[in-house]
Amino acid sequence: MTDGTFDGYGGRHVPDPLQEPLEELAAAYDDVAKSDAFRTELRDLLEEFAGRPSPLYYARNLSDRYGAEIYLKREDLLHGGAHKINNALGQALLAKRSGRDRLIAETGAGQHGTATAMVGALLDLETEIYMGKKDVERQEMNVFRMRLMGAEVNEVTRGDQGLADAVDAALEDFAENVADTHYLVGSVVGPDPFPRMVRDFQSVIGREAREQIQERTGGLPDAAVACVGGGSNAIGLFHAFRDDPVDFYGAEGGGEGSDSTKHAAPLASETGTDDVLHGMKTRVIGDDTEVHSVSAGLDYPGVGPEHAMYRAVGRCEYTGITDEEALAAFRELSETEGIVPALESSHAVARAIQLAEAGEHETILVNLSGRGDKDMETAASKFDLS
Ligand SMILES: Cc1ncc(COP(=O)(O)O)c(C=O)c1O
C-alpha cells in the first residue's frame, strides 16, 4: 500500500466527487498489478502490437565525435513512434477490465493522443482526445491520424491553448462522466494513482535497457539521460537503475533559457515553486513565466511529483535545454546517425552531448523517446537546407 506521495509531493488534491472514483481506480490498479493474467496479456500486446523489446543502439558516429560511449534506447521504433504506447496499452486494458467503455485523454505533441487512439481502436473503446488549439495547429498530421483511427479530437481554446488547458478540459470531462469513462493520463502526473501507475507501465524501458547494456558492455552505464515533460519516459528509464550507481540527468524544455521568462523548466529554473496543479503537489514554473518550448510534448508548467522528489533529494540533475540547443541536436543526430529524433527527445540528445563534452562519464545511456516525423514542419520552418 502507498499513500500516493513521494516525500510529500504528489497526493490526491481533487474535489470531493473525484475522490471515490480515484480510490476505486487505485484499488483496481493494485489488483491487476498482482494479476498474472493481466501481466501476460499486457506483455503479449507490448510485443505483438507495440513492437517490444525496443533495440539498444550504439551511436558509433556520435560516440566517436564526442569521445564517450553513447547508447540510444530506441523507443522511437515502437508502433506510433514513441514510448507513449507502453502506458496507453496498460491503462486501456485496465479500463476494459474495470468495465469502462470510453477513454478520454489529453495530448500535447499528439503522441499520447495517437497512442490512445490506437488502443481505443484495438480494444473497441470510444475515444475522445483533448488538445490545445496551439498544438492542433503545430501537429496537424497527428490530429488527422487520431481521427483516422476513429477518435474524436476536441480543440481546447481556453487559456494558453496548450497542454495544461487540455488537461483541465479532460479533468472536467472525467468529473462529469466517471461512471463509464477512464481518463487515460499520458504522463507521470495528476492525482494518485496516475504517477505511480504510469511509472510502472513505462518502467519496461529501463528494465530492458538495463539488461541490454549489461549484455553489450558487461556493466551498467555511468549516466542515464532523458527529456522531461511530465516525466514519464524519464522515470520509465530511471526506475530500474534507481538503486544503482548511475547518475540521472533530466533535460527540460528550456525554451529561451531557464533563466528567461519563456520556458517549461519547473525543476531546472530558479523561479520554480512548490504548488498544487492538476491534482498533485509538485514543482511548477513561476507566475511571471510563460510556458514555452519548441516541442509541444515538453510544453507543460508542472512535472511529475516523483521528479520533484528526485530533485529535492538530489538523485537527478535537471537542466533546461534551450530551443536552439534542441534544434541543433535534432539536426546533429539526423546527420551523424541517420536517425531523426522527436524534438522532445532532441533535448535528451543535447544534454548527452554536453555530458560527453564535459568528459566525466564513459558510458551514457539516452532514452530516444520518439521519432521526429511529426516535427518535420517545425524543423523545415527553422532550417534552410536548399
Ligand atoms: C516523443 C516524446 N517524448 C517525450 C515526451 C514528454 O512526455 P514525458 O515527459 O511524459 O515522457 C512526449 C510528449 O508528448 C513525446 O511525444
The ligand as an SDF file (V2000), in Angstrom:
LIG
                    3D

 16 16  0  0  0  0  0  0  0  0999 V2000
    8.4110   11.7420  -28.0880 C   0  0  0  0  0  0  0  0  0  0  0  0
    8.0660   12.3350  -26.7720 C   0  0  0  0  0  0  0  0  0  0  0  0
    8.9870   12.3600  -25.8050 N   0  0  0  0  0  0  0  0  0  0  0  0
    8.7350   12.8970  -24.5920 C   0  0  0  0  0  0  0  0  0  0  0  0
    7.5020   13.4660  -24.3060 C   0  0  0  0  0  0  0  0  0  0  0  0
    7.2960   14.0740  -22.9630 C   0  0  0  0  0  0  0  0  0  0  0  0
    6.4980   13.3230  -22.1170 O   0  0  0  0  0  0  0  0  0  0  0  0
    7.1040   12.5740  -20.8630 P   0  0  0  0  0  0  0  0  0  0  0  0
    7.9380   13.5640  -20.1220 O   0  0  0  0  0  0  0  0  0  0  0  0
    5.9160   12.1450  -20.0970 O   0  0  0  0  0  0  0  0  0  0  0  0
    7.9040   11.4250  -21.3480 O   0  0  0  0  0  0  0  0  0  0  0  0
    6.4900   13.4630  -25.2880 C   0  0  0  0  0  0  0  0  0  0  0  0
    5.1810   14.0350  -25.0120 C   0  0  0  0  0  0  0  0  0  0  0  0
    4.3230   14.1670  -25.8210 O   0  0  0  0  0  0  0  0  0  0  0  0
    6.7860   12.8870  -26.5520 C   0  0  0  0  0  0  0  0  0  0  0  0
    5.8780   12.8660  -27.5320 O   0  0  0  0  0  0  0  0  0  0  0  0
  1  2  1  0
  2  3  1  0
  2 15  2  0
  3  4  2  0
  4  5  1  0
  5  6  1  0
  5 12  2  0
  6  7  1  0
  7  8  1  0
  8  9  2  0
  8 10  1  0
  8 11  1  0
 12 13  1  0
 12 15  1  0
 13 14  2  0
 15 16  1  0
M  END
$$$$
